[in-house]
Amino acid sequence: MVFRAESSPSETQPLLQPEPINAPQELTSPVNKYSTADICWILTGIWSGVFLGAVDGTIVATLLAPIGGSFNKFNQSSYIGTSYLLSVCCFTPLYGRLSDILGRKGALLVALTLFGSGTILCGLASSMEMLIAARAIAGMGGGGMMTVASITVTDLIPLKDRGLYQGLANILFGLGAGIGGPLGGWINDSFGWRAAFLLQTPILIFSFILVALKVNIELPFEVQNQSLYDKLRRIDFFGSLTLVGTVGCLLLGFSLKTTEELSWSNPLIWGLFVTSGVSGVLFILVETRWAPYPVMPLHLIRQRTPLAVSLSNFICSISAYSTLYNVPLYFTAVRLTSSSNAGLHLLPHSIALSVGSVFAGWMMRRTGKLYALTVASALLTVIASVLIILWNENSSPIHLWGDIVPQGFGMASMITTTLIAMIASVTKEDMAVATGITYLFRTTGQVLGVSLSGAILQAVLIKTLQERIRGPGSAEVIDRIRHSTDVIHTLNPRLQQAAVDSYADALRVIFIFQAACNVLSLLACLPIQEHDLPGTHEEQHKQIRGRNNQNRGAERS
């Protein structure tokens, strides 16, 4: 059995420059042939990196307390996670274009090198500041591993089967995230937190070697024969810089507002937002007027399906990550359960994530359709968020354990179908960049989901606590309740009830916010267009040619 992956002949042409109208010549592309064994080795190489990235994320979340304690800077430990996520958001979209310049192998090796270097530096860090900087370096590669892995699978697998393989990758990602926490705790107890970073090295080396040996997806001959100068000229340095400034300053402003509890009028906060706005304007000017090879071709965002996919992924990611962070808080602060019990309530959600993604892939493979499945999946997230809003002291365990399941199932299914919708709606030369854009909107939504929900929670919590707790020493009690849910167990019955009721009110506002996001995500899905999903590379190539011819006809008219 032989798989064929064909590169488009037009990958070297500027994305914003129309082709000549008279007798357009297509570039000569090599035909890539892979045996079943080669496919398995390639997937093993790229997915081992994806698995490691998932494990790393939850390991670090588990180790924040011991790391902060070892440097005596626990108040800065949240920046370990923030620096990584900010770096992922800023650099993820760059890998789409980089994979078209350096090839899939080159881009993957860059991502693995950055992630590996940052991870090893974390294990060797001599200060909290060095550790935070090392996590930022790791983030530069972490986002690229997921993005380029997805692009590579698209090169290898026909679009009709692509969703199923994405589902399998999501299962691997979920498995890594699931075992990362317990594994990190065991390593810390047995060898210390530094070992949790250093012991990732063997898997990194394994993935690096497999990618270097097996990922040999050839780009068009014209790209292969370009000089180093010509390849560097294709990199949109100024566009990349302004994009990093736009996304980084925006997310950093929200993150500092939440973690440092700064006011919106603080010069640092509004200064970051103003810088983000100015960078955004410059980014648009660069991409539309000056960049010959834009890092994010804005003509994609102006198209119906890519715009709908980007918005739906952005909004649903806000809701999803707000849910992941605030549902456990509900059980610790309102139900007064242990942290381990609160975490267990996310287990059905994790299972639903894996099942939902594979189900979506299987359905697309069976039917060749995705629109109805996308809308139904988005509707499931709305139903789940409404059910969570209705939680109260009389809610049965069935609801407390099961109401979150449709959220996980629906979200996993939706992000799988929308990724395929994005890939199916663009031309071959835009596929890699479009994949990077999709992951950019997702990761940006994830960070905003945590930051925005945290800001809303604290604003409502302060107001409700001040209404319920008055008198001498009330300000100190309120401050303690806001900063640690463990304090609630030590309060007298009257203050404990006030704290529980205040958290319940604040979290209900968060849950309403999540429901509103899911409704908006559903509405954003409605304009997505249905495209036939080709079952072979030959069909896919024919479909791409037809779409290119349509675009040329539109240019002539």
N, C-alpha and C positions, 0 to 999 in steps of 0.2 A: 504494500500500500504506500503510495507516494503523495505527499502534500506539495502543492505548488504555491509559492508566494511571489507575486509579481510587483515590482516597484513601478510607479507611474512614470511615464516618460517626461512629464512636465514638472518634476519636482525642483528643477533648478531655475525656473523662471520666477521673476519678481511677482509677488502675490497681488500687488495693486496695479500692475502694468498689464493692459490687455494685450493678447497675442495679435500678431498681424492678421488682418482679416483675409488676405488673399493666400490661399493654400497653406494653412498652418502646418508646420512640420513638427512631428512629435519626436521627442528624444528617444534614443535607442536605449532600452532597458534590458539588463540581464535577467534571465529567468532563474529564480532560486528554487532548487529542488531539495526536499528533505524527506528522509525516511522516517518511519514511525519512531525508531530509536533516537534519531536526531531531535525530533520534536520533544520527546520525553526528556532528553538531556538538557535541551534549551529551557524548557519549562522548569525543570529542577533548578537550574542555575538562577533564573530570574526570580522564581517564586521563593527560593531560599532567602533571598534578600528581602522580599516583601514580608516573609514570616519573621525574619530577624527584626525588621523595623517595628512590627506589631509587638513582639516580645519586649523590645527595648522600651517602647512607650509605657507599658504598664509596670515594667521593672522600675523605671525611674519614678513613676508616681508612688510606688510602694516605698521607695528609699528616700523620699524627701525629708522625713523626720530624722533618720540617722545621719544623713548627709549634713543637714542643718546643724544638728547637735555636734558633729565632729569638728565643724568650723566655728561653732558657737555663734552662728548667724542664721537661726531658724527663721527669723523675720524675712530673710531674703530667699528662702528656699523655693517660693512660688515662681521666682524668676527663672529657675532651672527649666521648668516646663514652658513658661512664656517665651523664653528666648528661642527654644526649639521650634515652637509652633509659628512664631513670627518669621523665622528663617524659612521654614517649609512654605509658608504662604507666599513669601516674596520670591523664592527661587523656583517654585514648581512650574510656573508657566514658561520659564526660560528653556526648559528641557525639551519642549516640543520642537522649537526651532533648532536647538543644539543637536537633536537626534537626526535632523535632516542635513546637518552640516558635517558632523563627525561620524554619522552612521549610528545605528542602534547600539552596536558594541561599544563604540567610543563614548557615547553618552552614558551608557550603563557603567562603564569603568570609571568615568569621572564621578558619577553619583556614589558608587561604592567606595571610591578612594576618599571622598570628602566625608562620607558617613563613618567610614572606618577610622580615619585620622581623628575626627572629633570624638569618637567613642573611646579610642585609646587615650587621648589627651584627658578625657574625663577621669579615667582610672588613675592617671598620673598627676591630676591637678593638686597644686599645693595651696590653693586658696579658693574661696567661694567665687571670687570674680573670674578666676581662670576657668573654673568649672562651668560657669554661665557662658563664657565665651566659647568654650569647647562644645557645649550643647548647640550653640548657634552654628558652629562649623558643621556639626553632625546634621543639623536641620537642612543645610544647603544641599546635602546629598540625600537625606531621607525622603524629601518630596520627589526627587528625581527618580529614585528606585521604583516607586509606585507608578509614576507617570510613564516612564520609558518601558517598564514591564508591560503596561497596558498597550502601549503603541506596538511593541514587539509581538504580542499575542495577536493583535489585529493584522499584522503582516503575515502571520503564520496560519491563522484560522479563518475559514470562510465566515462571512458576516452572519449567516443564519445560525451557525454554531457558536458564534462569539459570546453570546450571553451566557451559555452554559459554562464556558471556560471562565468567564468573569465570576460566575457563581462559585466555581471551585476555588478560584483565587480568594474570594471573600471568605469562604470557609477556612482556608489556611490562615488568613489574616485574623479571623475571629478566634481560631484556636491559639494563635500566638498571643493575642491580647488576653485570652482566658488564662493561659498558664503563666504569663509573665509575672503577675502579682505574687502567687504562691512561690514561684521559682526565685523571684527577687528576695522575698523574705527569708527563704531557706539559705540562699547564698550569703545574705548579710549576716545571719545568725552563725553560719559555719565558717565563713572566710572573711567577712567584712564587706562593706559596700563597694569598695574599689574593684573587688573580684567580679562583681556583677557586670562591670564594663569590660574588664580585660578578658573574661571568659567568652565574650562574643567573638573574639578574634578568629578562632578556628572556623566558625561558620562563615565569617566574612571572607577568609582566604579560600574556602571551598567554593563559595559563590563567585568570587573573582576569577578563579581558575576556569570554572565551567563557562562563564560568560566569555572569557578570553579565547577559549578553545572552540566553543560550539556556536556562539551567536555570530553567524557570518552572513547576515542579510545584506545583500549588495544593493547599493544605491545606483542610479543611472550612471552610465560610463562617463558622462560629461562631469558629474560631480566627483567621481573617483579620480579623474585626471586633472582636476583643478590644483593649482599651486596653493601653498600654505597662505600666501597673501590673499588670494581670491577667496579662500575659505574664511579667513578672518574678516574679510570685507563683508561677508554675508551676515556677520554677527551684528545685531542692532544694539550697540553698546549704550547709546544715549537713551534709546527706548527702554532698555533693561533698567538703566539707572533711575529714570523717572517712574517706571512701574514699581520698582522696589521702594522708592520714596513715597509713592501714593499709598500703596498697601501697607507698608511698614509703619509709617507715621499714623495712619488711621487706626490700625490695630493696637499700636503702642499707646495711643491716647486713651482708648477704651480700657486697655489692660491696666494702665497706671491709675485711671479713675477708680477702678474696682479694687485693685490690690493695695494701693496706697491711701485709698479713701479720700482722694483730693476732690475739691469742688469743681463744678463745670467751669467756673470763672477763673480757676487757677491759670496763671500765665503759661505754665508748662503744658497744660491740657489743651487750651485753645490754640497755643502756638503750634502744637503738633497737628491739630486739625487744619489750621491755615496752611501749614507746610504741605500736608497731604493734598489739599485742594489745589494749591499752586502746582505741585508736581503732577497732579491729574490733568490739569490744563496743558502743561508742557508735554505730557505723554501723548495726549490726543493730537496735538500739533505735530509732534515728531512722527507718529504713526501714519497720519493722513497726508503729510506734505513732504517729509524729508527722507524717511527711512525707505531704502530700496527693498529691503527684506525685513518687514516689520516682525517684531517678536510676538505681537498680537494683532493680526490683520483685522482692523475694525469692520471691514466689510462682512466678516463672519457674524459679528454681533448684530449687525443690521438685518441679517436674514431671519426669517420667521422662526424656524425650528431651533437654530443655535441660540437665539435670544431666549426663547421659551425654556430650553433646557438649562441654560446658564442661570436664569432667574429661579426656576424651580429647584435646582440643586442648591443654590445659595440659601433660599428661604427654608427648605426642608432641613438643611444642615444646622441652621440656627436652632430650629425646634428640637432636632435630634440630640444635639449636644447639651442643650438646656435640660432636656429630659434626663439624660445620663447623669448629670451632676445634681439635679434637684430632687429626683425620686428617692435616692438614698437619704438625702437630707430630710425628706418628709418622715421617713421611718425613724431616724435618730432624734429629730427635734420635736416631732408631733406625737409619734407612737412610742417614743423613748425606748426603742430597741437598741441592741448592740450594733456596732459598726459592721461586724461580720454578718449579722442577720439582715441588716439593711442592704449589704452587698449581694446577698443571696437572692434578694427580690429582683435583681437584674439578670439572674440566670435564665429565666424564661425569655427575656428580651434577647439575650445573646444567642440562644438557640433559634429563636424566630428570625434573627438576622441571617443566619446561615441558610436556613430552610427557604426563606423568602427569596434570596438571591438565586439559589439553585432552581427553585420553582420557576422564577421568571425566565431563566435561561432555557429550561426545558420547554416551557410554553412557547417561547419564540422559535425554538428549533422545530417544534411540532407544527405550529401554525404559520410561521413566517410573518406574523403580525405582532405589533407592539402597542398600538394606540389604546385600545380598550383596556389592556393589562396595565398600562401606565396610569390611566385615569382611575381604575379600580384600586390600584395600590395607593395612590394619593388619597382616595376617599377613606381607606382603612386608617391612615394616620389621623384623619380628622375625627373619625369615630373613637379611636383610642384616646385622643386628647380630651374629648368631651367626657368620656368615662372617668378619666383621671380627675377632671375638675369636680366631679360629683363625690369624690372620696370624703368621708367624714368619720366621726368616732363610731358610727354604727355600721360601717362598710364591712362586709363579710370577707374572710380570707380569700375566697374565690375571686372576688373583684381585685383585692390588693395584689394578688399574684398574677392574675390573668389579664387585667385591663391594659397592661403595657405591651402584651404580645402583638396586637395588631399594629402598634407603632413600629416595632422592630421588623415585622414581616413586611409591612407596606413600604417602609423606607428602603429596606434592602432591595425589594423588588423594583421600586421606582428608580433608584439610582442606577440599577443595572439596565433597565429598559431605556432610560434617558441617555445613557452613554452610547448605547447602540443607535438610538435615534439621532444623536449628534454625528456619529461616524457615518451613518447612512445618508445624511443630508448634505455632506460636503464632498468636494472633489478630492481625488487622491492626494494632491499636493498639499491640501489643507488638513488632512486627517491627523497628523502628528500634532500640529499646532492646536487644532480643535480639542484634542484629548487633553492637552496641557491647560487650555482655558477651562475645561470642565472641572479639572482637579483644583484649579485656582479658586473658582467660585465655591467649591465644596469646602476647601480648607479655610477660606476667609469666613464663610458662614459658621464653621465650627468654632473658631476663635471668638467671633462676635456672639455666638450663642452662649458661651461661658461668661464673657465679659458683660454683655447686656443683661442677662438674667441675674448676674451678681449685683450689678448696679441697681436694678429694680428691686431685688430682694432687700438690700440694705436700706433703700429709701423708704419702702413700705414698713419694714421691720422697725426702724427708728421711730416712725410716726405712731405705729400701734403700741409699741412699748412705752413711749412717753405718755400716751393716753391712759394706759393701764397701771403704770408704776409711777407713783409720785411720792414726794416727801424727802426728808434728809437722806443723803447717800444714794438717791435713785439713779443719778447720772453714772455712778460707778457700777451699780448693778446692771444697768442697761448696757454699758460698755462690755462688761464681762459676758453677758448673754449673747451679744452680737458676735463676739469673737470665738466663742467655743460652746458647742452644744453640750459638752460634758458638764458644764457648770449647772445646767438645768436640774440634774439629778441631786445636786447638793442644796437646792433652794427649799425654803419652807413651802408648804402646800399652796398658800395664796400666791406667792411669787412664781412658783412652778407653773401653776395654771395660767397665770398671765403670760408667761414666756411661751408655753405651748400654744395658747390661743393666738398670740402674735405671730408665731412662726406659721401657724395654719392659715392665717389671713394673708400673710406675705406670699406663701407658696401658692395659695389659690390664685393670686394675681399672676404669678409666674405661669401657672398652668393655663390660665386664660390667654396669656401672651403666646404660649405654645400653640394653643388651638387656633388663634388668629393667624399665626405663621403657617400652620398646616392648611388652613382654608386658602390663604394666598398662594401657597405652593400648588394646591389643586387647580386654582384658576390659571396659574402660569402654565400648567401642563396642557390645558385645553387647546392652545393654538398649535401644538406639536403636530407635524404632518406624518401621515403613514407612508412609509417607503417599503417596497418589496425587499426582503432580505435574501440575497443570493446564497445559494447552497454550495457553490464552488467558486474558486478564484476566477475561473474563466467567465462565469456569469457576472461576478462582481466587476471584473475588468470591463466587460461589455456594458454594464450599467454605468460605470464611470465615464466611458467614452461617450455614451449617449448624453449624460449630463453635461460633459464638456461641450458637446456640439450644441446643446440647447443654450448654454451660456454664450457661445460664439454667435449664435443666431440672434440672441437678445442684444449683443453689442452692435451687430450690423443694423438692427432696426432702430 
